[in-house]
Amino acid sequence: MARSVRDLALLMDAVAGPDPMDATSLDLPPRFQEALEGPLSSSASGWCGRPSPGIAPG
């Protein structure tokens, strides 16, 4: 999907945002790139080597 978190933030800023056809959509601009400018709070990421039962690999 992207080569870096910054690339993903750029993508999310482009596709996220208010939708005039969706009554539940908030009228706020996306700010994913802006979130990368400050210090990061504690975060975690993970990787699962085996898929969950019932989920095909690939």
Secondary structure, 3 states (H helix, E strand, C coil): CCCCHHHHHHHHHHHCCCCCCCCCCCCCCCCHHHHCCCCCCCCCCCCCCCCCCCCCCC
